[in-house]
Amino acid sequence: MPCGKFNTREEMFADPQIAHNKTLESHEHPTLGKWVNPRPPATFSKTPSKVQGVPATMGEHTVEVLRGFGMDEETIAELQADGIVGGGAT
């Protein structure tokens, strides 16, 4: 049965191999500050992958999604005014 040590979060961030392999990427999040994401586990020369950015904030895409479902601006504004949905214009 293979076994090994599990690193704590702090040990993982400090691991020299993690730094050498550039396993983690830092991004600036609009409300959380510095956000660290793991990079994709594999890299391919003809189909490169990358971290697309930071997670969305709560309600960041609400208006865009409602528009995509065909909802008109007046209805969206009413839902926002009534506190049913949040989010600003995207």
Backbone hydrogen bonds, N-H to C=O, Kabsch-Sander energy under -0.5 kcal/mol:
donor,donor_aa,acceptor,acceptor_aa,energy
7,N,5,K,-0.5
12,M,8,T,-2.5
13,F,9,R,-2.1
14,A,10,E,-1.5
15,D,11,E,-0.8
15,D,12,M,-0.8
19,A,15,D,-1.7
20,H,16,P,-2.8
21,N,17,Q,-2.6
22,K,19,A,-1.0
23,T,18,I,-2.2
25,E,37,N,-3.0
27,H,35,W,-2.7
29,H,27,H,-0.6
29,H,33,G,-3.7
33,G,29,H,-1.5
35,W,27,H,-3.5
37,N,25,E,-2.9
37,N,35,W,-0.5
39,R,23,T,-3.6
60,E,57,T,-2.4
62,T,59,G,-1.2
63,V,88,G,-0.5
65,V,61,H,-2.5
66,L,62,T,-2.7
67,R,63,V,-2.6
68,G,64,E,-2.0
69,F,65,V,-1.4
70,G,67,R,-2.1
71,M,66,L,-2.3
76,I,72,D,-2.1
77,A,73,E,-2.6
78,E,74,E,-2.2
79,L,75,T,-2.4
80,Q,76,I,-2.3
81,A,77,A,-2.7
82,D,78,E,-2.2
83,G,80,Q,-1.4
84,I,79,L,-2.3
85,V,79,L,-1.2
